[in-house]
């Protein structure tokens, strides 16, 4: 998928602060909104991530929500995008 990430997209978490030891690897999240740019990590997305590991002390991040750098997210295709186009058979 070459489209940029945007609000409403479903993504898989593929990296994190602890690299390949991140507790959120493999988590599927729904992108809610861009919350800004980080000097090291770039664009940061707030995601609906009910089962994400917590640990953002001092941040105003409600439960069930977590922030992820864009490079930590892999956009997933929308539901049904992988299904082959159905052909309509016309009886002669």
C-alpha positions as CSV (number, residue, x, y, z in Angstrom):
1,X,0.0,0.0,0.0
2,X,1.5,3.3,-1.0
3,X,-1.2,5.6,0.3
4,X,-0.1,7.6,3.4
5,X,-1.6,6.8,6.8
6,X,-4.7,8.9,7.7
7,X,-7.4,8.9,10.4
8,X,-9.6,5.9,10.1
9,X,-6.9,3.5,8.8
10,X,-6.3,0.2,10.4
11,X,-2.6,-0.5,11.0
12,X,-0.3,-3.1,12.4
13,X,2.3,-2.1,14.9
14,X,5.7,-3.2,13.5
15,X,8.2,-1.3,15.8
16,X,8.3,0.7,19.0
17,X,10.5,2.5,21.5
18,X,12.0,-0.9,22.5
19,X,12.5,-1.9,18.9
20,X,11.7,-5.6,18.3
21,X,11.2,-6.0,22.0
22,X,8.2,-3.6,22.0
23,X,5.2,-5.1,23.8
24,X,2.9,-3.7,21.1
25,X,4.4,-5.6,18.1
26,X,1.6,-7.2,16.1
27,X,-1.1,-5.1,17.7
28,X,-3.8,-4.0,15.2
29,X,-4.9,-0.4,15.9
30,X,-7.2,2.1,14.3
31,X,-5.7,5.5,13.6
32,X,-7.6,8.3,15.3
33,X,-5.7,11.5,14.6
34,X,-2.2,13.0,14.1
35,X,-1.1,14.6,17.3
36,X,2.1,16.3,16.1
37,X,5.6,15.9,14.9
38,X,8.5,14.5,17.1
39,X,12.0,15.7,16.5
40,X,13.4,12.2,16.4
41,X,10.4,9.9,15.5
42,X,8.6,12.2,13.0
43,X,4.8,12.2,12.7
44,X,3.0,10.8,15.7
45,X,-0.5,9.2,15.4
46,X,-3.0,8.7,18.2
47,X,-4.5,5.3,17.8
48,X,-7.4,3.3,19.3
49,X,-5.4,0.5,20.8
50,X,-7.5,-1.1,23.5
51,X,-4.9,-3.7,24.4
52,X,-1.7,-1.6,23.9
53,X,0.9,-1.5,26.7
54,X,0.5,1.5,28.9
55,X,3.3,3.5,30.2
56,X,3.1,7.1,29.1
57,X,3.3,8.9,32.5
58,X,2.5,12.5,32.3
59,X,0.7,12.2,29.0
60,X,-3.0,13.1,28.6
61,X,-3.7,9.8,26.8
62,X,-7.0,8.1,27.7
63,X,-7.2,4.4,28.4
64,X,-7.6,2.3,25.2
65,X,-5.6,4.8,23.3
66,X,-1.8,5.0,22.5
67,X,0.5,7.1,20.4
68,X,2.7,5.6,17.7
69,X,5.3,7.0,15.4
70,X,4.3,6.7,11.7
71,X,7.3,4.5,11.0
72,X,6.1,2.0,13.6
73,X,2.8,1.5,11.8
74,X,2.1,-0.6,8.7
75,X,-1.1,0.3,7.0
76,X,-3.4,-2.6,6.4
77,X,-5.7,-2.9,3.4
78,X,-9.4,-2.1,4.0
79,X,-11.7,-5.1,4.6
80,X,-12.5,-6.8,1.4
81,X,-9.7,-5.1,-0.6
82,X,-7.9,-8.5,-1.1
83,X,-11.1,-10.2,-2.4
84,X,-11.1,-10.7,-6.2
85,X,-13.6,-8.8,-8.2
86,X,-16.7,-10.8,-8.7
87,X,-17.7,-11.4,-12.3
88,X,-21.3,-11.3,-13.2
89,X,-22.3,-14.1,-15.5
90,X,-25.0,-13.2,-18.0
91,X,-27.1,-16.0,-19.3
92,X,-27.5,-15.9,-23.1
